[in-house]
Amino acid sequence: MPQALWWLIRRRPAAIFTTGGYVAIPVLLAARALGIPALLWEGNVIPGKSVRATARLASALAVSFQATCAALPARAGCLVTGTPIRDVAGIDRVAARERLGIPADARLVVIFGGSQAVRRLNDAVAAALPRLVERVHVIHVAGADGLDAATAVRARLPEELRGRYRPEAFLGEELLDALAAADLVVGRAGSSTLAEVTAFGLPMIVVPYPHAGAHQRANAAVLANAGAAELVADEAFDAGALLAAVDILQDPARHAAMVVAARSLGRPGAADAVATLLLALAERRVLPDQAAVTRLAAGAAGS
């Protein structure tokens, strides 16, 4: 606390942005004592203990899901902004497919597990792959530890089918091209993953990471309840579940309905919405209302 006071007096920030980890507590206490406004952002439906502990110290709250507001005490309002993601504007599906070498008429499934427990997804891909690539093209982010095994499985495919499977350790910025080109995504339910998938209006097979307080299951349920995703429990996700998931692509009406639902949840302008709130606090202006924040988060120009 004394160190935080010293740094804030020395730096005199106009405002503070935090995601509410426990290390934020002395900073937020010092900021409150000095009259410096702070914005706390939380990306999960169920906030963690440290976020719940720090929420009262923030001047305002920004969240990804409406249900989060009920779980957090707020001094000056809780606004739904969505999860800030990389800029997806101007990423063209046709151009993305050309860059990735995906035929225009092919169905593409993108599979990635984030940084946590990717092995469950990798095992399902390995077991299903011979049948999977007969039906669709696959981009599979297997992680550094899983790439060698995925490459070995690819080598065992018939030569004419190997080009349908692209295993990668990581994709980085190229993941946006993969999502723009995709027809279906299989992955975990981290806040950023769901934000990027819905920003592209993609149906999803979501396999929540089963630990960390079941936060991901609550995140996934939002998409599943809206009709944008099919939720498969981690312990139930295997080769059969993966092959069943791909059946969505054989049902145009079902796939189209999931696309519409996913787009309705997408907030590609979330970063602008969060920045607008932070600047309003910094400049001691009245915060925009939820309607204005919703327009910004949806990417509406001129909001």
N, C-alpha and C positions, 0 to 999 in steps of 0.2 A: 504493500500500500504506500509506504513512503517513497519507494522507487517510482511507482506509477505517478504519484503526485509530482515528483521532481521532473520526470520526463514530460508530463503534460504541461506543467508550468513553463518548462523550457521551450517546448515545441508549439504550444498554443494552437492545437488543431481546431478547425471550425466545427468538426463533427467526427464521430468515430463510427466505424462499421465493424460489426463482430458477428461471428457465427456461434457465439455463446459457450465456447469451451471453458473448462474450469479456470484456465489461465486468464480469462477475461475478467474474472471477478474483481481483482484489485484495480484493474484499469477502469472498469465501469463504476466502481465505488469512488475512485478519484475523480472521474469525469463528472459524476453527479455532484460531488462536493464543490467542484469548480464551475458548475453550470454549463458543461460542455454536453451537447445533445449526442445521443448514441442510437444507432439503428441496429437491431438484431435481426438476422435472417436465419430461418430454420427450414430445411428442405424435406424433412420427413413428416408423415402424418402424426406419428407418435414421437414427441420430442424427448431427448435424453435428459438425464437427471441434471446435468450441468446447465442445459438450456433452460429447464424449468426454474433452476435456482437463479439464473441471471436475468430472466425475462423482466422481473420487476424493476431492475436497474436501468433498463433501456427506455429511451424516450418514445420509441415506436417499434412495432414488430412488422416484419415482412415474412410471409410464409408461402410455401408452395401449394398447400392444400387447405381448404376452408376448415376442415375438421380440426386442424392444428390450433386455430384461434381459441377454441373452447378449452384447450389443455394448458394455455399459457395466460398468466395474468399480465395485463398490459396497462401502462400508465396513460398512454395517449394513442390508443388505437392499434388494431391488428389488421393488416391489409394483405390480400392475396395477390402476389406478384408472379408466382411460378418460380421455376429454378433458372437462374441465369445460365445460358449455354453459349457456345460459339455461334458466330453469325452464320445463319443458313440461307440468308437471302442471296439470290442469284446463283444457287447451285442447281444446275439444270440436270434433269434425270437422263436425258439422251446423251449429253456430253459426259456425264459421270459414267455411264455404261460404256461409252467408247474408251474412256481412260482405263477402265478396269477390264476391258476385253469381254464384256458380257453381251451376247447377241440381243438384238432389240426385242425379239419375240420370246426370249427365255424367261423362265421364272427363277428369281434369285432369292435364296434364303440366307440371311446373315446371322451368324451365331457367335455370341461373345458373352463372356461371363464376368467381365470387370476384373477387379483385383482379388476377389474373394471366392474361394472354393470353385475354381473353374474346372477342377478335375471331373466333377459330376457331369458337366456338359461334354467334356472331352470324351469321356468313356461312352456316352450315349452316341456321339457322332461316330466314333470308331466302330461301334457295333452295327450301326445303321447304314454306314456309308455306301456299301455296294448297292443297296436298294435305293438309297436316297438320291444318288447321282443319276440313277436311271430316270428320275422324275424332275429334278431341279438342279440348278447350279447352286453351289454353296461357297460362301466366303466364311471361313472359320478362324476366329481369333483364339488361338489355343494357349497363349501365354508362352513365356520363354521356356518354362519347364516342360510344356506339353508339345512344343513344336516338333521335336525329333520323332516322337511317337506318331504324330499326325502325318508327318512327311513319309514315314514308313508305311502307314496305312494307304496313303495315296499311291505309293509305288506298287502296291499289290492290286490296284484297280486295273481293269482292262485298259489298254493304251488309249482306246477311243473315248474313254470316260474320264481320264485323268484331268483333262482340261476343264472339267466341270467342277473340280474341287480345288480351292485355293486356301491352304492353311497358312496362317501368319502368326508370328509371335505377338506383335502389336501392330496397329494401323496408324495411330497418331491422327494427324489431320486428314489422312486418307479415309478414316472412318466416316467422315461426312459424305464422301463420294459413295461409299458402300451403302450408307443409309438412303441416299438419294436414289440409288439404283435398285434398292431392294423391293421385294413384294411382301416379305414377311420377316420378322425379327424374332430370334429366340435368345433370351438373356435373363439377367438378374433384374432386381427391382430397386436399384439405387436411384436416388432422386435425379441425378444428371442423365442416366440412361433413359429413364422414362420421359424426361423432358425432351431429349433429342428425338426419341422415337415418335412421340406425339407431334413434335414440331414438323416432322415429315409426313404425318398422317399415316403411320404404318401400323397394321395389325401386329399383335405381339403374342408370343407364347412366353409367359413370364414365370420364371422359376425362382421364387424368392430365396435368398440366402437365409438359412433356417436359424441362425444365431443372432447375436447382438440385439436381444430383446424383441425379436420378431418385428422390427421396424419395417423390413422390406415386405413382409406379408401384408401389412397395413397399407403400404404404398401400392402394392400390386392390386389389392382389392378395389382401389379407386378405379383403376382401368378396367378390371374385370366387371365391376358393377355397372360401368358405363357402356359395356359391350365392345370395348376397344381391345380387349385381351382375353386370352384363356389362361387361367391360373393353374399351374401344375406344381404340386408340392415337391420339394427337393427329393424326398425319399421315393417318390413315384416316377421321377423322370429317368427314363431309360430309352433304349433304342425303339421300343414299341411306342412310347409316348411321343418321341420325336417324329416317327413316321406318321402317326395319327395326326400330329399337328400340321404336317404338310398337306393333309387332306383339305384344309381350309382353302388352299389354292385351286382345288378342283370344284369349289362351290362359289361361282362368281357372285351370287346374291349375298351370301354370308360374308365373303371377303369385302365386298363393297360397303356393306353395313358397318363392318369393323373399321374401314377406312374413314367413314363419316364420323364415327364415334371418336376415333383417335384424333382427328382434326379438331373436333369440338373441345378437346382437352389441351390442345397444343397452345403454348405461350411463347412463341419465338422471340417476343420483345421483352421477356422478363428482365434481362439485364438493364434495358432502358427504364423499366418501371422501378427497379431497385435504385438505380442511379438518381432518378427523379426524386424519390423519397429522401435519399441521403442529401442531395443538394438543397431540398426544401428545409431540412433540419439545419444544415450548415448556414443557410441564409436567413434563418429564423422566420421562415414563411409558413403559412398554414399548409398542412399536408393536403395533397389532392384526395378527393373522395374515392371510394372503391370503384365507381363507374369509370372514372378517368384512368385509374390504375389498370383496370381490366382492358380498356382500349389500348393503352400502351403495351401491356403484356401480350396482347393479340397481334401486335405489330402494326396497329393502325397509325397511319401517318397523320401528322398535324395534331396529335392529341396532347 
